[in-house]
Amino acid sequence: MKIDNSGYAAKAVLLVISGALIAFFPQIVNWIFYILGGIIVVSCLFILLTSMGSGDGGLMSSSSLFGIAAGVGVMFLPKLLGIGIAIAGGIVFMIMGIVRLIKALSSSNNNDNRLLSGIVGGVLVAVSILLLINPFSAASAARVTIGIVMIVYGLFNGYVAYEINKRNKFSSGSSPDVIDINDFTVHDDK
């Protein structure tokens, strides 16, 4: 029986393209957000201007102003997300590092666990300081890492689609999709 591999092939293409855009061409992603935000701002400005002359100004004006603010927010969303993720990661790593350092200093652990916990805690605190001091570089490194992971996952899906296609070609040559059961009988004695 043949297996449909179109889903794997589509995922492979989409993941490789989007991973390459995210990792190596971030300005294209930023421009997409700028265009979407600009469309929202322009349409809300148009609604605001037309509502002033129609007499329905109260509700339409406030919703248009909210839409304009949302459009500006969409324009700056990639920058805010990048900084926010780096800062949140820095805070989480700082907390994890401090907890590890406290465990290292507690007297309930043996010397091997204390040393390992202290080293891991120190590394986590150092990474958190780097993330909090320079969130832009950390966001850029995270973006490239996520893009590369997406590309690898897309290539894996492409390989799965290739193997399914190879299996389908092999199975279609050796056995048909429909099994002929005319020559098979079932006995009623059991």
N, C-alpha and C positions, 0 to 999 in steps of 0.2 A: 504494500500500500504506500502511496506517495505521501510525503509530508510537505506541507506548504512552507517554503522558506522565504516568502516575500516579507514577512514581518522582520526577520533577522536582517535581511538585506536593507530594508528601509531604515531600521535602527542603526545599522552600520554606517550608512551614508550620512544620516542626520547627526549622529554622534561625532563622526570624524570632522564634518564641516563645522558644527557648532564648537567642538573642542579646539579646532584650529583658530576659529574667530576669537574665542575667549582667551586662548593662550598667546597667540601671536599678533592678533589684530584687534586690540581692545578699543581702539578709536571707532571702529565700525559699530561695535555694541553701544558705545557712548552716543554716537550719532543717531542710532535707532531711538534711544531714549530722548535725545534732543528733538527729533522729529515728532515723536509721539506727544511729548510735552508741548511742543509748539502748536500742534494741531489742537490740543485741548485748550490752550490759552487763546488761540485765534478764534475758535468756535465759541468759547465763553465770552470773549470780548464782543463778538458779533451779536450774541444773544443779549448781552448787557446793553449794547447800543440800540438794538431794536426794541427792547423792552421799555426803554425810557420814553420812546415816542408813542407807545401803544396804550399807556395807562395802566399796565400790569406791572409797574416798576417794583413794587415792594418785594414780592416773593422771588421774582425773576432776578432782581438785582443782587439779592443776598446769595442765591444759589450760583449766579454767575461769578461773583467774587470768590466764593468757595471753590468753584471750578478753576478759576485762574490760579489760585494758590495751589491747588492740586496739580495743575499742569506744570507750574514752576518746580514743585516737589518732584515730579516725574523726571524733569530735566536733570536734577541733581541727585537722583536716586543712585546711580552707579557709584558716585564718589562717597555718598553717605553710607552705602552698604559696605564698601571696601574698608572705610575707616572704622565703622561700627563693628565689623567682624574682627578686625585686628585688635581693637580695644577690648571687646568681649573675650576674645581668646587670651589676651594678656591678663585680664582679671582672673579668668578661670585658672590659667597656669600659675598665677601668683598664689591663689588660694591652695591649689594642689601642692605647690612647692613648700609653702609654709606648713601645711599639714605634714608633709614628709619630713621636714626639718624638726618639727615637734616630736614626731615618732622616733627620729634618730636620737633626740636628746632624752627620751623617756628611758627609765631604767628597766622597763619590762622586756626590752628586746636584747638579744645576745649581740655580741660585738660584730659578727658578720652582717646581720640585718641592720644594725645601727649604721655601719659604714655605707652599705648599699643605699639605704634610705636617705642618708645624708647627702650622698653624691647625687642621687636622683632629685632630691629636693633642691639642691644648689643649682643644678642644671635647669630645672623648671623655673626657679626664681630668675635666673639669668635670661632665659628665653622670654619670660613675661616682661622683664625690664626692656628688652629689645623691642618687643611688640608695642609697649606703651610709649616708648620714646619716639619711635619712628613707625607709626601705623601705615604710612603710605607705602614704604618698601615692603612691609609685611603683607599688605593687601595685594601688592603686585606679585609677590612670590606665591601667595595662595592662589591667585588667579591663574598663574602659569601652571601650577601644580594641578589644579582642577581641570584645566584644559588638556593637559597631557594625559591625565587619568581618563578623561572622556574619549580621547583619541585611542588609547589602548583598549578601552572597553568597546569602542566602535570597531576596531580591527578584530577583536575577539568575535563580535557578532558577525562580521564579514567571514571569518573563518568557519563559524558554525553554519552560515548560509552555504558556503562552498562545500562543506562536508555533507550537508543535507542534499544539495544538488547532485553531488557525486553518488550518494547512496540511492537517490531516486533514479539516476541513470542506470546504475547497476541492477536495481531491483526490477526495473521495467524490462530489462533484457532477459532476465532469468525466470521471472514468474509474473503472470499477469495480475492486474489489480483485482479482478473478479475471479474467484475460484469456482470451477465447474463442479457441481456436486451431483450430476446426473448418474454417475457410476457408483455412487456411495449409497449404501443401504444401512438402515438402523434396525436392529432386531428388537422386537417387543418382548422378548423373554426375560428381561431383567427389570 
